[in-house]
Amino acid sequence: MKTIDARGLSCPEPVIRTKNALASGEKAYTVMVDNVTARENVSRFALHQGYQVSVKEDGEDFILTLEK
């Protein structure tokens, strides 16, 4: 499972990093973000790419798991 650490980045950078990672074609990814806007945008993007998205809060961070 590939991990994308996009904490500290403002949109659209978390989505761009996620898009670049998805190009590797793996079945599962973990994306770490630290704000609600990035969580929503990455989730929406991943859903449109055919991934199932689950979100877990870890303190002030959000951990998104993307799975095909």
C-alpha positions in Angstrom: 0.0 0.0 0.0 1.5 3.3 -1.1 1.4 6.2 1.3 0.9 9.9 0.3 1.7 12.4 3.0 0.0 15.6 2.0 -0.1 17.2 5.4 0.7 20.9 5.5 -0.3 21.3 1.8 -3.2 23.4 0.6 -5.4 22.4 -2.3 -5.0 21.5 -5.0 -1.6 20.0 -4.1 -3.0 17.0 -2.1 -5.2 16.1 -5.1 -2.3 16.4 -7.5 -0.1 14.2 -5.4 -2.9 11.6 -5.1 -3.5 11.7 -8.8 0.2 11.2 -9.5 0.3 8.2 -7.0 -2.8 6.6 -8.6 -0.9 6.5 -11.9 1.2 3.6 -10.4 -1.9 1.4 -10.7 -1.8 -0.1 -7.2 -5.0 -1.3 -5.6 -4.8 0.5 -2.3 -3.4 3.8 -1.0 -3.2 5.7 2.2 -3.4 9.5 2.0 -2.7 11.7 5.0 -4.1 15.3 5.1 -4.5 17.8 7.8 -7.5 19.9 6.8 -11.2 19.3 5.9 -11.0 20.8 2.4 -8.2 18.5 1.4 -10.0 15.5 2.9 -13.2 16.4 0.9 -11.3 17.1 -2.4 -9.1 14.0 -2.2 -12.1 11.8 -1.3 -14.2 13.2 -4.2 -11.3 12.7 -6.7 -10.7 9.1 -5.5 -14.4 8.2 -5.8 -14.5 9.5 -9.3 -11.5 7.3 -10.1 -13.4 4.2 -8.9 -11.9 3.9 -5.4 -13.7 3.2 -2.2 -12.8 5.8 0.4 -12.7 5.4 4.2 -11.6 8.2 6.5 -10.2 8.0 10.0 -9.4 10.9 12.2 -6.0 10.8 13.9 -5.8 13.9 16.2 -5.9 16.8 13.8 -5.0 14.7 10.8 -7.2 12.7 8.5 -6.1 9.3 7.2 -7.9 8.3 4.0 -7.7 4.7 2.7 -8.4 4.3 -1.0 -9.2 0.8 -2.2 -10.3 -0.6 -5.6 
